[in-house]
Amino acid sequence: MKWITGAAIATMVVLLSGCSSNYVMATKDGHMIMTDGKPQIDKETGLVKYTDQAGNELQINGDEISSIIER
């Protein structure tokens, strides 16, 4: 019974980790920013809000971003 429970939990973790995609944002000055999850673009302010690999929530001016690519 413990084996089945452990297998079910392991399967759920694998499935849930596959749901969150990471993105790479390229800036116009050549930097590459790795994000954890999809960046959110605020059309009102022009800022791009994202979470970095360490879990910090940051913002960058959308004019500085040249592309956003899903990894």
N, CA, C and O atoms as CSV, one atom per row, in Angstrom:
chain,resi,resn,atom,element,x,y,z
A,1,MET,N,N,0.826,-1.197,0.000
A,1,MET,CA,C,0.000,0.000,0.000
A,1,MET,C,C,0.872,1.264,0.000
A,1,MET,O,O,0.567,2.231,-0.698
A,2,LYS,N,N,1.955,1.252,0.784
A,2,LYS,CA,C,2.845,2.411,0.815
A,2,LYS,C,C,3.503,2.620,-0.544
A,2,LYS,O,O,3.732,3.758,-0.954
A,3,TRP,N,N,3.806,1.538,-1.241
A,3,TRP,CA,C,4.442,1.625,-2.547
A,3,TRP,C,C,3.517,2.316,-3.549
A,3,TRP,O,O,3.959,3.150,-4.339
A,4,ILE,N,N,2.218,1.960,-3.508
A,4,ILE,CA,C,1.247,2.564,-4.429
A,4,ILE,C,C,1.091,4.049,-4.143
A,4,ILE,O,O,1.012,4.857,-5.069
A,5,THR,N,N,1.046,4.412,-2.875
A,5,THR,CA,C,0.919,5.822,-2.502
A,5,THR,C,C,2.151,6.601,-2.965
A,5,THR,O,O,2.026,7.700,-3.504
A,6,GLY,N,N,3.325,6.038,-2.757
A,6,GLY,CA,C,4.562,6.702,-3.190
A,6,GLY,C,C,4.623,6.869,-4.693
A,6,GLY,O,O,5.051,7.911,-5.191
A,7,ALA,N,N,4.190,5.835,-5.425
A,7,ALA,CA,C,4.179,5.920,-6.885
A,7,ALA,C,C,3.191,6.974,-7.361
A,7,ALA,O,O,3.473,7.698,-8.316
A,8,ALA,N,N,2.035,7.071,-6.710
A,8,ALA,CA,C,1.032,8.070,-7.090
A,8,ALA,C,C,1.550,9.487,-6.845
A,8,ALA,O,O,1.342,10.379,-7.668
A,9,ILE,N,N,2.219,9.691,-5.722
A,9,ILE,CA,C,2.768,11.018,-5.410
A,9,ILE,C,C,3.875,11.376,-6.402
A,9,ILE,O,O,3.939,12.512,-6.870
A,10,ALA,N,N,4.738,10.429,-6.723
A,10,ALA,CA,C,5.816,10.686,-7.679
A,10,ALA,C,C,5.257,11.030,-9.056
A,10,ALA,O,O,5.783,11.913,-9.734
A,11,THR,N,N,4.214,10.351,-9.468
A,11,THR,CA,C,3.582,10.627,-10.759
A,11,THR,C,C,2.985,12.032,-10.780
A,11,THR,O,O,3.121,12.749,-11.771
A,12,MET,N,N,2.327,12.425,-9.697
A,12,MET,CA,C,1.727,13.756,-9.628
A,12,MET,C,C,2.801,14.837,-9.690
A,12,MET,O,O,2.614,15.858,-10.352
A,13,VAL,N,N,3.916,14.623,-9.009
A,13,VAL,CA,C,5.000,15.617,-9.024
A,13,VAL,C,C,5.555,15.775,-10.431
A,13,VAL,O,O,5.806,16.896,-10.875
A,14,VAL,N,N,5.747,14.674,-11.132
A,14,VAL,CA,C,6.269,14.735,-12.500
A,14,VAL,C,C,5.287,15.454,-13.416
A,14,VAL,O,O,5.697,16.271,-14.240
A,15,LEU,N,N,4.008,15.162,-13.283
A,15,LEU,CA,C,3.002,15.809,-14.136
A,15,LEU,C,C,2.896,17.295,-13.853
A,15,LEU,O,O,2.785,18.096,-14.782
A,16,LEU,N,N,2.928,17.674,-12.583
A,16,LEU,CA,C,2.810,19.089,-12.235
A,16,LEU,C,C,4.050,19.868,-12.630
A,16,LEU,O,O,3.940,21.032,-13.016
A,17,SER,N,N,5.214,19.268,-12.545
A,17,SER,CA,C,6.425,19.991,-12.933
A,17,SER,C,C,6.462,20.214,-14.439
A,17,SER,O,O,7.098,21.162,-14.899
A,18,GLY,N,N,5.809,19.381,-15.202
A,18,GLY,CA,C,5.748,19.568,-16.644
A,18,GLY,C,C,4.790,20.658,-17.060
A,18,GLY,O,O,4.854,21.115,-18.201
A,19,CYS,N,N,3.907,21.092,-16.187
A,19,CYS,CA,C,2.912,22.107,-16.522
A,19,CYS,C,C,3.485,23.520,-16.517
A,19,CYS,O,O,3.032,24.372,-17.281
A,20,SER,N,N,4.458,23.775,-15.679
A,20,SER,CA,C,4.997,25.125,-15.629
A,20,SER,C,C,6.158,25.235,-16.601
A,20,SER,O,O,7.150,24.515,-16.487
A,21,SER,N,N,6.026,26.128,-17.545
A,21,SER,CA,C,7.057,26.315,-18.564
A,21,SER,C,C,8.000,27.431,-18.150
A,21,SER,O,O,7.596,28.391,-17.494
A,22,ASN,N,N,9.234,27.296,-18.532
A,22,ASN,CA,C,10.212,28.341,-18.312
A,22,ASN,C,C,10.403,29.104,-19.613
A,22,ASN,O,O,10.264,28.544,-20.701
A,23,TYR,N,N,10.719,30.367,-19.494
A,23,TYR,CA,C,10.894,31.235,-20.653
A,23,TYR,C,C,12.263,31.902,-20.594
A,23,TYR,O,O,12.865,32.023,-19.527
A,24,VAL,N,N,12.735,32.325,-21.740
A,24,VAL,CA,C,13.968,33.095,-21.851
A,24,VAL,C,C,13.597,34.422,-22.493
A,24,VAL,O,O,12.986,34.462,-23.561
A,25,MET,N,N,13.974,35.507,-21.825
A,25,MET,CA,C,13.752,36.841,-22.383
A,25,MET,C,C,15.106,37.379,-22.838
A,25,MET,O,O,16.068,37.395,-22.070
A,26,ALA,N,N,15.170,37.814,-24.079
A,26,ALA,CA,C,16.379,38.431,-24.614
A,26,ALA,C,C,16.199,39.945,-24.569
A,26,ALA,O,O,15.187,40.470,-25.031
A,27,THR,N,N,17.182,40.637,-24.012
A,27,THR,CA,C,17.119,42.091,-23.957
A,27,THR,C,C,17.851,42.675,-25.161
A,27,THR,O,O,18.643,41.996,-25.815
A,28,LYS,N,N,17.577,43.918,-25.433
A,28,LYS,CA,C,18.182,44.584,-26.588
A,28,LYS,C,C,19.681,44.785,-26.422
A,28,LYS,O,O,20.399,44.948,-27.409
A,29,ASP,N,N,20.162,44.776,-25.167
A,29,ASP,CA,C,21.608,44.921,-24.950
A,29,ASP,C,C,22.328,43.573,-24.881
A,29,ASP,O,O,23.506,43.519,-24.530
A,30,GLY,N,N,21.620,42.474,-25.217
A,30,GLY,CA,C,22.261,41.168,-25.340
A,30,GLY,C,C,22.164,40.241,-24.143
A,30,GLY,O,O,22.675,39.123,-24.204
A,31,HIS,N,N,21.536,40.656,-23.068
A,31,HIS,CA,C,21.395,39.795,-21.898
A,31,HIS,C,C,20.270,38.779,-22.110
A,31,HIS,O,O,19.294,39.051,-22.809
A,32,MET,N,N,20.425,37.623,-21.503
A,32,MET,CA,C,19.403,36.587,-21.525
A,32,MET,C,C,18.890,36.425,-20.100
A,32,MET,O,O,19.675,36.195,-19.180
A,33,ILE,N,N,17.583,36.544,-19.912
A,33,ILE,CA,C,16.971,36.423,-18.588
A,33,ILE,C,C,16.126,35.155,-18.573
A,33,ILE,O,O,15.182,35.018,-19.351
A,34,MET,N,N,16.474,34.232,-17.684
A,34,MET,CA,C,15.715,32.994,-17.519
A,34,MET,C,C,14.594,33.249,-16.527
A,34,MET,O,O,14.829,33.795,-15.449
A,35,THR,N,N,13.380,32.860,-16.881
A,35,THR,CA,C,12.245,33.067,-15.997
A,35,THR,C,C,11.647,31.733,-15.565
A,35,THR,O,O,11.785,30.719,-16.249
A,36,ASP,N,N,10.992,31.760,-14.431
A,36,ASP,CA,C,10.271,30.598,-13.931
A,36,ASP,C,C,8.790,30.885,-14.148
A,36,ASP,O,O,8.177,31.608,-13.362
A,37,GLY,N,N,8.218,30.334,-15.192
A,37,GLY,CA,C,6.844,30.628,-15.567
A,37,GLY,C,C,6.794,31.708,-16.632
A,37,GLY,O,O,7.811,32.305,-16.983
A,38,LYS,N,N,5.603,31.946,-17.133
A,38,LYS,CA,C,5.419,32.911,-18.220
A,38,LYS,C,C,5.431,34.340,-17.690
A,38,LYS,O,O,4.724,34.648,-16.731
A,39,PRO,N,N,6.225,35.216,-18.301
A,39,PRO,CA,C,6.217,36.628,-17.902
A,39,PRO,C,C,4.861,37.271,-18.214
A,39,PRO,O,O,4.220,36.934,-19.209
A,40,GLN,N,N,4.441,38.189,-17.363
A,40,GLN,CA,C,3.182,38.908,-17.535
A,40,GLN,C,C,3.475,40.320,-18.023
A,40,GLN,O,O,4.280,41.034,-17.425
A,41,ILE,N,N,2.823,40.721,-19.109
A,41,ILE,CA,C,3.028,42.044,-19.684
A,41,ILE,C,C,1.878,42.949,-19.256
A,41,ILE,O,O,0.711,42.657,-19.518
A,42,ASP,N,N,2.225,44.054,-18.593
A,42,ASP,CA,C,1.226,45.035,-18.167
A,42,ASP,C,C,1.143,46.100,-19.255
A,42,ASP,O,O,2.042,46.931,-19.387
A,43,LYS,N,N,0.064,46.074,-20.034
A,43,LYS,CA,C,-0.082,46.994,-21.163
A,43,LYS,C,C,-0.246,48.436,-20.708
A,43,LYS,O,O,0.092,49.364,-21.443
A,44,GLU,N,N,-0.762,48.626,-19.500
A,44,GLU,CA,C,-0.990,49.980,-18.990
A,44,GLU,C,C,0.329,50.687,-18.668
A,44,GLU,O,O,0.502,51.861,-18.997
A,45,THR,N,N,1.268,49.967,-18.019
A,45,THR,CA,C,2.531,50.576,-17.612
A,45,THR,C,C,3.682,50.245,-18.557
A,45,THR,O,O,4.695,50.945,-18.557
A,46,GLY,N,N,3.548,49.191,-19.363
A,46,GLY,CA,C,4.608,48.784,-20.265
A,46,GLY,C,C,5.676,47.930,-19.603
A,46,GLY,O,O,6.704,47.639,-20.214
A,47,LEU,N,N,5.441,47.522,-18.354
A,47,LEU,CA,C,6.416,46.706,-17.640
A,47,LEU,C,C,6.135,45.221,-17.842
A,47,LEU,O,O,4.987,44.809,-18.009
A,48,VAL,N,N,7.199,44.429,-17.825
A,48,VAL,CA,C,7.090,42.971,-17.911
A,48,VAL,C,C,7.445,42.430,-16.534
A,48,VAL,O,O,8.558,42.629,-16.048
A,49,LYS,N,N,6.498,41.748,-15.911
A,49,LYS,CA,C,6.696,41.178,-14.576
A,49,LYS,C,C,7.022,39.703,-14.736
A,49,LYS,O,O,6.330,38.987,-15.461
A,50,TYR,N,N,8.080,39.240,-14.057
A,50,TYR,CA,C,8.485,37.845,-14.157
A,50,TYR,C,C,9.078,37.370,-12.844
A,50,TYR,O,O,9.434,38.169,-11.978
A,51,THR,N,N,9.178,36.054,-12.710
A,51,THR,CA,C,9.817,35.431,-11.553
A,51,THR,C,C,11.110,34.793,-12.042
A,51,THR,O,O,11.105,34.001,-12.985
A,52,ASP,N,N,12.223,35.146,-11.390
A,52,ASP,CA,C,13.497,34.579,-11.826
A,52,ASP,C,C,13.678,33.171,-11.256
A,52,ASP,O,O,12.820,32.683,-10.520
A,53,GLN,N,N,14.783,32.527,-11.592
A,53,GLN,CA,C,15.040,31.150,-11.195
A,53,GLN,C,C,15.158,30.995,-9.676
A,53,GLN,O,O,14.948,29.901,-9.154
A,54,ALA,N,N,15.491,32.077,-8.960
A,54,ALA,CA,C,15.610,32.033,-7.505
A,54,ALA,C,C,14.277,32.272,-6.804
A,54,ALA,O,O,14.195,32.172,-5.580
A,55,GLY,N,N,13.221,32.590,-7.579
A,55,GLY,CA,C,11.904,32.814,-6.998
A,55,GLY,C,C,11.592,34.269,-6.694
A,55,GLY,O,O,10.559,34.560,-6.090
A,56,ASN,N,N,12.457,35.188,-7.095
A,56,ASN,CA,C,12.229,36.614,-6.874
A,56,ASN,C,C,11.340,37.182,-7.969
A,56,ASN,O,O,11.528,36.880,-9.147
A,57,GLU,N,N,10.363,38.010,-7.577
A,57,GLU,CA,C,9.500,38.676,-8.555
A,57,GLU,C,C,10.152,39.989,-8.958
A,57,GLU,O,O,10.442,40.836,-8.113
A,58,LEU,N,N,10.381,40.152,-10.265
A,58,LEU,CA,C,11.052,41.333,-10.790
A,58,LEU,C,C,10.251,41.933,-11.929
A,58,LEU,O,O,9.345,41.300,-12.470
A,59,GLN,N,N,10.599,43.180,-12.291
A,59,GLN,CA,C,9.974,43.851,-13.425
A,59,GLN,C,C,11.058,44.483,-14.280
A,59,GLN,O,O,12.100,44.908,-13.782
A,60,ILE,N,N,10.788,44.536,-15.575
A,60,ILE,CA,C,11.687,45.190,-16.511
A,60,ILE,C,C,10.836,45.954,-17.520
A,60,ILE,O,O,9.719,45.546,-17.841
A,61,ASN,N,N,11.366,47.044,-18.006
A,61,ASN,CA,C,10.649,47.844,-18.995
A,61,ASN,C,C,10.508,47.025,-20.278
A,61,ASN,O,O,11.488,46.466,-20.769
A,62,GLY,N,N,9.309,46.955,-20.811
A,62,GLY,CA,C,9.040,46.181,-22.012
A,62,GLY,C,C,9.809,46.660,-23.228
A,62,GLY,O,O,10.042,45.881,-24.152
A,63,ASP,N,N,10.211,47.933,-23.251
A,63,ASP,CA,C,10.996,48.473,-24.366
A,63,ASP,C,C,12.392,47.865,-24.424
A,63,ASP,O,O,13.038,47.890,-25.471
A,64,GLU,N,N,12.860,47.316,-23.297
A,64,GLU,CA,C,14.195,46.724,-23.242
A,64,GLU,C,C,14.213,45.268,-23.721
A,64,GLU,O,O,15.289,44.702,-23.917
A,65,ILE,N,N,13.038,44.653,-23.911
A,65,ILE,CA,C,12.937,43.249,-24.298
A,65,ILE,C,C,12.844,43.139,-25.815
A,65,ILE,O,O,12.022,43.805,-26.446
A,66,SER,N,N,13.704,42.283,-26.401
A,66,SER,CA,C,13.626,42.078,-27.843
A,66,SER,C,C,12.806,40.836,-28.186
A,66,SER,O,O,12.153,40.806,-29.229
A,67,SER,N,N,12.827,39.803,-27.325
A,67,SER,CA,C,12.009,38.612,-27.580
A,67,SER,C,C,11.817,37.825,-26.290
A,67,SER,O,O,12.615,37.902,-25.355
A,68,ILE,N,N,10.716,37.060,-26.279
A,68,ILE,CA,C,10.402,36.139,-25.182
A,68,ILE,C,C,10.133,34.782,-25.822
A,68,ILE,O,O,9.245,34.643,-26.663
A,69,ILE,N,N,10.916,33.783,-25.410
A,69,ILE,CA,C,10.846,32.467,-26.017
A,69,ILE,C,C,10.604,31.414,-24.940
A,69,ILE,O,O,11.252,31.434,-23.895
A,70,GLU,N,N,9.678,30.499,-25.190
A,70,GLU,CA,C,9.430,29.388,-24.263
A,70,GLU,C,C,10.521,28.344,-24.428
A,70,GLU,O,O,10.872,27.967,-25.546
A,71,ARG,N,N,11.053,27.881,-23.302
A,71,ARG,CA,C,12.090,26.842,-23.350
A,71,ARG,C,C,11.469,25.493,-23.376
A,71,ARG,O,O,12.178,24.487,-23.417
